[in-house]
């Protein structure tokens, strides 16, 4: 079985892309980083698939470039400068829960501002927002990139919005921290994000 066939066995043929136009879209951004195309793009649906991709990458010595917002990208951190596989987490779209009392939302990494904001509005909650976020931007990606917010009085420090995370380490092991540590709440990577009224 080829390396590509092994990757397809993990996420399915419909979720491995190597068409020229797709690779082109993931090969550049608005930064000054030199353009470089990935071997392919894989779109997992849950943490188990992410774990399997990481294990596959270790076995095949393939660099992985994780992204959670679709193209266009802006900062240079998604350019596959050594080739490899872009792991696009944008299929992981579940808003697991919004808790108004505790002012938190538990979401998967592919949830965008455009998807999260309407759900928060139902509970009269708001997410600390950066200046002019694009609708396709991952809310979790924004927190991890530490973009400054427009209303800093609701955010005490730069890591404040992230209360807990579920992380797949480079070994393929799954790690949960904070409120996600004790209970398996989903079969997807999750993040608990602080909100305000």
TAWO-V305698 format. One record per residue. N is the residue number from 1. PSI is psi in degrees with one decimal (NA if undefined). Layout:
[[N,PSI] [N,PSI]]
This chain:
[[1,132.1] [2,166.2] [3,-40.5] [4,-41.0] [5,-35.7] [6,-40.6] [7,-41.2] [8,-37.1] [9,-25.1] [10,-50.0] [11,-7.3] [12,148.8] [13,-30.9] [14,-7.8] [15,17.4] [16,121.4] [17,131.1] [18,18.6] [19,146.6] [20,-42.1] [21,-32.4] [22,-46.3] [23,-36.5] [24,-42.1] [25,-30.7] [26,4.4] [27,-4.4] [28,166.7] [29,-165.6] [30,4.4] [31,-174.2] [32,11.8] [33,137.8] [34,137.2] [35,138.8] [36,130.1] [37,142.0] [38,167.0] [39,-42.8] [40,176.2] [41,130.3] [42,137.7] [43,90.9] [44,162.5] [45,-16.5] [46,175.8] [47,-35.7] [48,-42.4] [49,-38.4] [50,-45.0] [51,-44.6] [52,-37.1] [53,-41.9] [54,-42.9] [55,-41.9] [56,-42.9] [57,-38.8] [58,-42.6] [59,-36.4] [60,0.5] [61,44.7] [62,125.1] [63,143.6] [64,140.6] [65,103.8] [66,137.8] [67,148.9] [68,-7.4] [69,139.5] [70,166.3] [71,152.5] [72,150.3] [73,164.9] [74,-30.8] [75,-2.7] [76,-8.4] [77,-3.4] [78,5.1] [79,125.2] [80,73.9] [81,-19.8] [82,22.2] [83,-150.1] [84,-163.3] [85,128.5] [86,125.6] [87,101.2] [88,111.9] [89,11.6] [90,-12.8] [91,-17.3] [92,85.9] [93,6.7] [94,133.4] [95,101.9] [96,-44.0] [97,151.7] [98,121.9] [99,104.8] [100,-40.6] [101,-45.6] [102,-2.1] [103,53.0] [104,155.1] [105,136.1] [106,117.9] [107,160.5] [108,162.4] [109,-19.1] [110,-2.7] [111,125.0] [112,167.2] [113,-42.1] [114,-28.3] [115,-35.3] [116,-41.1] [117,-45.4] [118,-35.5] [119,-36.5] [120,-38.2] [121,-33.3] [122,-29.6] [123,11.1] [124,48.8] [125,160.6] [126,152.0] [127,136.9] [128,120.9] [129,143.0] [130,173.0] [131,124.8] [132,58.0] [133,143.6] [134,150.3] [135,-31.8] [136,4.2] [137,132.3] [138,129.8] [139,-39.8] [140,-43.7] [141,-39.8] [142,-43.9] [143,-42.9] [144,-30.8] [145,-4.2] [146,43.1] [147,134.0] [148,145.3] [149,161.8] [150,-14.3] [151,76.1] [152,-15.5] [153,-18.1] [154,3.9] [155,111.8] [156,-35.8] [157,169.1] [158,-26.5] [159,0.9] [160,-40.3] [161,-25.7] [162,110.8] [163,-32.7] [164,160.4] [165,158.7] [166,120.5] [167,141.1] [168,116.3] [169,168.7] [170,-17.1] [171,-12.7] [172,-5.3] [173,145.9] [174,134.7] [175,131.8] [176,141.5] [177,160.4] [178,-144.5] [179,-19.4] [180,-8.8] [181,-34.0] [182,-23.8] [183,137.0] [184,104.5] [185,-16.5] [186,175.2] [187,35.3] [188,157.6] [189,134.3] [190,158.7] [191,137.9] [192,122.8] [193,132.0] [194,141.8] [195,174.9] [196,162.8] [197,NA]]
